[in-house]
Amino acid sequence: MVFDRLLAKALAAFVQRGSLEVTAETGEVHRAGDGTAPRVAVRLVGEGATRALVIDPELTLGELYMDGRLVIEEGTLMEFLQLLLQDSRAERSKLPIPTIAKLRSLAWRLAGRNDARLARANVAHHYDLSGRLYDLFLDRHRQYSCAYFEHEGQALDDAQRAKQRHIAAKLAIRPGDDVLEIGSGWGGLAMYLARYAGAERVRGITLSAEQLAASRRSAAEAGLSDRVAFEMEDYRATQGRFDRIVSVGMFEHVGPKDYGAYFEAAARLLAEDGVMLLHTIGRTGEPGYTNPWIRKYIFPGGHLPTLAEVMPAIERSGLMVTDIEVLRLHYAETLKAWRERFLARRDEALALYDERFCRMWEFYLALSEAAFRWEDVVVFQIQLAKRNDVLPITRDYIARNEEMLRRAEETRLQVAAE
């Protein structure tokens, strides 16, 4: 059949190393790779599975797995994704039927702006899921962004604390500073900045009702409600002037058409001697559309920017780039830890939702990890200011600030133990 031939052609193009065996629903077996490890065998189940996969693999691969129509018979899901991605660099020109990819590229270029109403709906789709779900796999402070692994084998909780420390060090907060966090999550970073970094006041804004309620509870329980405040607010509506601005894991939801509005708001809100740190997932390749399965099921409206997309908006805003760090593989290790934790408590997730949801979440965590390991996905930390004299001229201050923060953490632990 024609779709069997096209599937064989696609597998030969994408899988160069390892061993992959795919059994179509017709019973025909397709093999690809050089015969080395890892060895993976999958079976497609149900009429039309091969046709759907060939026509639109970027979307259908995840859907078939969610529906139980793509069955891993040998090896693991992670090894399967490794075989598909480690040699391909996601070259869409290799797809046997490239028309859908071309249409998606056109739709991405013509997409409209992500206004406040749409932004809130997109956030609710993912972040207003049950908090009990996130407790299954996140660290104790619910840091739902890339950890910072200081050494191989570091525990997730310690790596997430190191991330907070690294960000705070780059912000170089002074006693009495007012801080704005755009996209404050469950409040862990805001409370860290108040408790350890010397911020006088921290204002966290979010579009998630679930996260807002949890953040306010956490601040009250920590005795920080007088210094840390959380609000349901779009960044375009925020007023005031802040000495420091930080945004972690939120920029991916802004969308290219609104980058100008985002950085214009940041410039308006940042003090003349202020510092901003933007921590965002991004890509090192050419600009392009985000994986359609991720956009449909996980992060509607999401987009992973390249520096080429971001820099013009920064330059037009009047802000200046003072430092850029590229975190490579840190998110792959973070996602590995999340995936292992989720799978260890999968029965609890099944009690919250259903089997299709659990398979969707497995595929999301595995696909995301694979993208950071074998594609061009990284994390950018972009430091911004309005003047070029507000930070030291060498990067030594980051390590010094981290050490001071580490001592502050240890002191607090000692006091608590006493």
C-alpha positions as semicolon CSV with decimal commas, in nm:
position;residue;x (nm);y (nm);z (nm)
1;M;0,000;0,000;0,000
2;V;0,110;0,357;-0,069
3;F;0,108;0,464;0,296
4;D;0,321;0,167;0,398
5;R;0,578;0,270;0,137
6;L;0,571;0,630;0,258
7;L;0,613;0,518;0,619
8;A;0,915;0,306;0,523
9;K;1,065;0,604;0,341
10;A;1,013;0,834;0,640
11;L;1,163;0,588;0,887
12;A;1,470;0,540;0,667
13;A;1,518;0,918;0,651
14;F;1,477;0,983;1,023
15;V;1,632;0,678;1,189
16;Q;2,005;0,639;1,120
17;R;2,132;0,486;1,446
18;G;1,975;0,225;1,672
19;S;1,710;-0,026;1,571
20;L;1,344;0,053;1,512
21;E;1,075;-0,192;1,404
22;V;0,727;-0,064;1,324
23;T;0,441;-0,305;1,258
24;A;0,160;-0,139;1,066
25;E;-0,203;-0,230;1,129
26;T;-0,190;-0,430;0,806
27;G;0,076;-0,655;0,961
28;E;0,353;-0,524;0,737
29;V;0,680;-0,475;0,929
30;H;0,915;-0,182;0,860
31;R;1,269;-0,169;0,997
32;A;1,516;0,119;1,014
33;G;1,851;0,199;1,174
34;D;2,192;0,037;1,184
35;G;2,107;-0,254;1,412
36;T;2,267;-0,109;1,726
37;A;2,103;-0,018;2,056
38;P;1,859;0,106;2,159
39;R;1,620;-0,149;2,016
40;V;1,256;-0,044;1,992
41;A;0,954;-0,219;1,845
42;V;0,614;-0,050;1,813
43;R;0,280;-0,161;1,673
44;L;0,015;0,057;1,510
45;V;-0,339;-0,049;1,597
46;G;-0,668;0,026;1,427
47;E;-0,777;0,107;1,074
48;G;-0,613;0,415;0,928
49;A;-0,333;0,444;1,186
50;T;-0,054;0,426;0,927
51;R;-0,230;0,671;0,696
52;A;-0,282;0,922;0,980
53;L;0,079;0,894;1,093
54;V;0,220;0,945;0,745
55;I;-0,003;1,239;0,658
56;D;0,055;1,437;0,978
57;P;0,323;1,276;1,200
58;E;0,389;1,588;1,409
59;L;0,034;1,584;1,544
60;T;-0,070;1,222;1,504
61;L;0,223;1,051;1,677
62;G;0,113;1,185;2,016
63;E;-0,255;1,127;1,944
64;L;-0,196;0,764;1,854
65;Y;-0,001;0,715;2,177
66;M;-0,273;0,888;2,383
67;D;-0,541;0,665;2,229
68;G;-0,346;0,343;2,281
69;R;-0,313;0,295;1,906
70;L;0,067;0,318;1,916
71;V;0,187;0,036;2,139
72;I;0,548;0,009;2,258
73;E;0,625;-0,365;2,245
74;E;1,000;-0,346;2,304
75;G;1,201;-0,063;2,457
76;T;1,055;0,254;2,606
77;L;0,872;0,562;2,484
78;M;1,182;0,768;2,556
79;E;1,401;0,537;2,346
80;F;1,144;0,551;2,065
81;L;1,159;0,932;2,061
82;Q;1,538;0,919;2,075
83;L;1,549;0,709;1,759
84;L;1,316;0,949;1,580
85;L;1,492;1,271;1,684
86;Q;1,860;1,211;1,750
87;D;1,960;1,225;1,382
88;S;1,677;1,422;1,228
89;R;1,714;1,771;1,381
90;A;1,339;1,788;1,302
91;E;1,399;1,860;0,933
92;R;1,044;1,900;0,809
93;S;1,162;1,870;0,449
94;K;1,205;1,497;0,517
95;L;0,836;1,445;0,585
96;P;0,689;1,227;0,309
97;I;0,386;1,455;0,272
98;P;0,515;1,806;0,357
99;T;0,198;1,999;0,267
100;I;0,062;2,014;0,623
101;A;0,396;2,140;0,756
102;K;0,394;2,415;0,492
103;L;0,039;2,514;0,583
104;R;0,131;2,525;0,952
105;S;0,426;2,748;0,875
106;L;0,198;2,985;0,684
107;A;-0,065;2,983;0,962
108;W;0,205;3,060;1,219
109;R;0,318;3,364;1,021
110;L;-0,040;3,490;0,980
111;A;-0,150;3,427;1,340
112;G;-0,303;3,718;1,527
113;R;-0,205;3,873;1,855
114;N;-0,237;3,701;2,191
115;D;-0,466;3,953;2,362
116;A;-0,544;3,952;2,734
117;R;-0,860;3,742;2,699
118;L;-0,693;3,474;2,489
119;A;-0,383;3,477;2,710
120;R;-0,593;3,405;3,017
121;A;-0,781;3,122;2,844
122;N;-0,454;2,964;2,728
123;V;-0,307;2,981;3,078
124;A;-0,618;2,827;3,234
125;H;-0,599;2,529;2,994
126;H;-0,276;2,409;3,154
127;Y;-0,210;2,583;3,484
128;D;-0,558;2,555;3,631
129;L;-0,542;2,177;3,638
130;S;-0,563;2,024;3,983
131;G;-0,277;2,128;4,208
132;R;-0,264;1,765;4,323
133;L;-0,142;1,670;3,975
134;Y;0,158;1,902;3,999
135;D;0,236;1,779;4,349
136;L;0,298;1,435;4,199
137;F;0,613;1,539;4,015
138;L;0,730;1,891;4,105
139;D;0,969;1,982;4,387
140;R;0,842;2,095;4,726
141;H;0,819;2,460;4,612
142;R;0,634;2,371;4,291
143;Q;0,894;2,521;4,059
144;Y;0,745;2,445;3,718
145;S;1,043;2,560;3,510
146;C;1,397;2,456;3,428
147;A;1,612;2,367;3,728
148;Y;1,982;2,457;3,744
149;F;2,197;2,149;3,797
150;E;2,525;2,249;3,958
151;H;2,666;1,898;3,932
152;E;2,571;1,560;3,788
153;G;2,321;1,370;3,999
154;Q;2,201;1,670;4,197
155;A;1,855;1,614;4,348
156;L;1,566;1,800;4,185
157;D;1,479;2,001;4,496
158;D;1,840;2,116;4,532
159;A;1,866;2,201;4,162
160;Q;1,546;2,407;4,179
161;R;1,680;2,595;4,479
162;A;2,003;2,652;4,282
163;K;1,791;2,799;3,999
164;Q;1,631;3,046;4,240
165;R;1,974;3,136;4,375
166;H;2,120;3,181;4,025
167;I;1,837;3,410;3,917
168;A;1,849;3,614;4,238
169;A;2,225;3,654;4,197
170;K;2,182;3,796;3,847
171;L;1,914;4,038;3,966
172;A;2,164;4,184;4,217
173;I;1,881;4,297;4,444
174;R;1,963;4,582;4,685
175;P;1,805;4,627;5,029
176;G;1,477;4,809;4,989
177;D;1,422;4,713;4,624
178;D;1,072;4,661;4,488
179;V;1,049;4,357;4,260
180;L;0,790;4,260;3,998
181;E;0,756;3,898;3,890
182;I;0,569;3,856;3,562
183;G;0,416;3,509;3,571
184;S;0,461;3,419;3,937
185;G;0,358;3,052;3,925
186;W;0,300;2,906;4,270
187;G;0,496;3,185;4,435
188;G;0,819;3,005;4,524
189;L;1,058;3,248;4,355
190;A;0,882;3,559;4,487
191;M;0,907;3,431;4,842
192;Y;1,272;3,337;4,792
193;L;1,354;3,691;4,676
194;A;1,187;3,839;4,984
195;R;1,325;3,588;5,232
196;Y;1,686;3,558;5,116
197;A;1,771;3,817;4,849
198;G;1,678;4,131;5,041
199;A;1,379;4,249;4,839
200;E;1,162;4,486;5,039
201;R;0,847;4,407;4,844
202;V;0,767;4,156;4,569
203;R;0,460;4,177;4,351
204;G;0,375;3,862;4,158
205;I;0,123;3,867;3,875
206;T;-0,041;3,564;3,715
207;L;-0,335;3,468;3,494
208;S;-0,399;3,138;3,672
209;A;-0,670;3,134;3,938
210;E;-0,537;2,805;4,077
211;Q;-0,184;2,939;4,112
212;L;-0,302;3,269;4,257
213;A;-0,493;3,103;4,540
214;A;-0,206;2,865;4,617
215;S;0,051;3,148;4,614
216;R;-0,148;3,359;4,857
217;R;-0,188;3,064;5,093
218;S;0,184;2,991;5,081
219;A;0,280;3,353;5,149
220;A;0,043;3,365;5,448
221;E;0,176;3,037;5,587
222;A;0,534;3,166;5,549
223;G;0,451;3,493;5,726
224;L;0,540;3,696;5,415
225;S;0,204;3,844;5,321
226;D;0,319;4,191;5,427
227;R;0,608;4,183;5,178
228;V;0,490;3,949;4,901
229;A;0,164;4,012;4,716
230;F;0,009;3,818;4,430
231;E;-0,249;3,952;4,185
232;M;-0,451;3,823;3,891
233;E;-0,322;4,065;3,631
234;D;-0,202;4,082;3,271
235;Y;0,141;4,242;3,236
236;R;-0,005;4,502;2,997
237;A;-0,226;4,634;3,277
238;T;0,042;4,654;3,547
239;Q;0,123;5,000;3,680
240;G;0,407;5,137;3,889
241;R;0,786;5,143;3,883
242;F;1,004;4,854;3,997
243;D;1,374;4,828;4,077
244;R;1,390;4,471;3,956
245;I;1,173;4,266;3,720
246;V;1,193;3,891;3,675
247;S;0,998;3,657;3,449
248;V;1,051;3,280;3,452
249;G;0,872;3,042;3,217
250;M;0,608;3,293;3,111
251;F;0,749;3,446;2,793
252;E;0,681;3,123;2,600
253;H;0,310;3,216;2,621
254;V;0,343;3,573;2,489
255;G;0,362;3,503;2,115
256;P;0,578;3,684;1,853
257;K;0,312;3,940;1,762
258;D;0,314;4,064;2,123
259;Y;0,688;4,074;2,190
260;G;0,686;4,447;2,126
261;A;0,407;4,504;2,379
262;Y;0,584;4,284;2,634
263;F;0,915;4,469;2,625
264;E;0,747;4,809;2,601
265;A;0,564;4,724;2,924
266;A;0,888;4,606;3,083
267;A;1,064;4,929;2,988
268;R;0,777;5,134;3,126
269;L;0,777;4,946;3,456
270;L;1,154;4,923;3,511
271;A;1,333;5,195;3,708
272;E;1,611;5,391;3,536
273;D;1,872;5,205;3,742
274;G;1,676;4,880;3,734
275;V;1,764;4,528;3,621
276;M;1,541;4,267;3,455
277;L;1,600;3,896;3,405
278;L;1,401;3,703;3,145
279;H;1,422;3,322;3,173
280;T;1,254;3,152;2,878
281;I;1,261;2,834;2,674
282;G;1,386;2,910;2,325
283;R;1,540;2,764;2,013
284;T;1,884;2,799;1,859
285;G;1,769;2,724;1,504
286;E;1,559;2,928;1,265
287;P;1,222;3,075;1,372
288;G;0,931;2,842;1,310
289;Y;0,607;2,706;1,445
290;T;0,584;2,511;1,769
291;N;0,508;2,138;1,767
292;P;0,135;2,115;1,683
293;W;0,064;1,836;1,934
294;I;0,208;2,048;2,216
295;R;0,005;2,351;2,105
296;K;-0,319;2,152;2,080
297;Y;-0,304;1,946;2,398
298;I;-0,055;2,108;2,636
299;F;0,023;2,477;2,572
300;P;-0,228;2,642;2,336
301;G;-0,081;2,962;2,202
302;G;0,270;2,865;2,307
303;H;0,575;2,960;2,102
304;L;0,946;2,899;2,157
305;P;1,139;3,207;2,042
306;T;1,477;3,233;1,879
307;L;1,706;3,521;1,973
308;A;1,648;3,662;1,624
309;E;1,278;3,703;1,709
310;V;1,337;3,854;2,052
311;M;1,621;4,099;1,997
312;P;1,447;4,346;1,762
313;A;1,164;4,391;2,014
314;I;1,414;4,450;2,296
315;E;1,606;4,706;2,091
316;R;1,292;4,897;1,996
317;S;1,180;4,913;2,361
318;G;1,484;5,108;2,474
319;L;1,611;4,826;2,696
320;M;1,967;4,702;2,654
321;V;2,097;4,347;2,680
322;T;2,360;4,319;2,952
323;D;2,406;3,942;2,963
324;I;2,281;3,625;2,794
325;E;2,332;3,273;2,926
326;V;2,222;2,961;2,739
327;L;2,129;2,671;2,966
328;R;2,187;2,350;2,770
329;L;2,047;2,016;2,890
330;H;1,942;2,154;3,228
331;Y;1,578;2,128;3,122
332;A;1,634;1,779;2,981
333;E;1,749;1,669;3,327
334;T;1,458;1,854;3,490
335;L;1,206;1,681;3,264
336;K;1,370;1,345;3,324
337;A;1,319;1,392;3,698
338;W;0,957;1,504;3,645
339;R;0,885;1,209;3,414
340;E;1,031;0,956;3,658
341;R;0,837;1,108;3,948
342;F;0,514;1,111;3,749
343;L;0,550;0,749;3,642
344;A;0,626;0,645;4,000
345;R;0,292;0,796;4,109
346;R;0,094;0,731;3,794
347;D;-0,184;0,554;3,984
348;E;-0,254;0,876;4,173
349;A;-0,276;1,070;3,847
350;L;-0,516;0,806;3,713
351;A;-0,738;0,860;4,019
352;L;-0,748;1,234;3,936
353;Y;-0,810;1,205;3,561
354;D;-0,823;0,906;3,323
355;E;-0,598;0,675;3,123
356;R;-0,594;0,897;2,814
357;F;-0,487;1,195;3,023
358;C;-0,208;0,995;3,185
359;R;-0,081;0,878;2,846
360;M;-0,099;1,238;2,723
361;W;0,107;1,356;3,021
362;E;0,363;1,079;2,971
363;F;0,402;1,176;2,607
364;Y;0,429;1,547;2,694
365;L;0,709;1,493;2,946
366;A;0,896;1,248;2,723
367;L;0,862;1,456;2,405
368;S;0,974;1,769;2,586
369;E;1,278;1,596;2,732
370;A;1,365;1,456;2,389
371;A;1,341;1,803;2,234
372;F;1,594;1,940;2,484
373;R;1,827;1,642;2,435
374;W;1,822;1,598;2,058
375;E;1,669;1,904;1,897
376;D;1,751;2,276;1,914
377;V;1,555;2,362;2,229
378;V;1,738;2,539;2,513
379;V;1,674;2,793;2,789
380;F;1,781;3,156;2,754
381;Q;1,846;3,381;3,052
382;I;1,852;3,736;2,914
383;Q;1,952;4,016;3,151
384;L;1,828;4,364;3,063
385;A;1,874;4,721;3,188
386;K;1,822;5,079;3,078
387;R;2,177;5,192;3,153
388;N;2,512;5,020;3,105
389;D;2,650;5,117;3,447
390;V;2,401;4,952;3,682
391;L;2,587;4,619;3,708
392;P;2,953;4,522;3,755
393;I;3,151;4,499;3,431
394;T;3,261;4,140;3,492
395;R;3,045;3,838;3,575
396;D;3,225;3,763;3,903
397;Y;2,945;3,926;4,098
398;I;2,709;3,641;4,007
399;A;2,920;3,382;4,188
400;R;2,973;3,617;4,483
401;N;2,601;3,682;4,513
402;E;2,526;3,310;4,491
403;E;2,762;3,242;4,778
404;M;2,600;3,512;4,992
405;L;2,258;3,369;4,917
406;R;2,379;3,020;5,001
407;R;2,501;3,143;5,340
408;A;2,166;3,315;5,402
409;E;1,985;2,988;5,329
410;E;2,213;2,795;5,563
411;T;2,169;3,052;5,840
412;R;1,793;3,028;5,816
413;L;1,811;2,648;5,834
414;Q;2,030;2,668;6,143
415;V;1,791;2,908;6,314
416;A;1,494;2,689;6,227
417;A;1,674;2,384;6,367
418;E;1,737;2,561;6,695
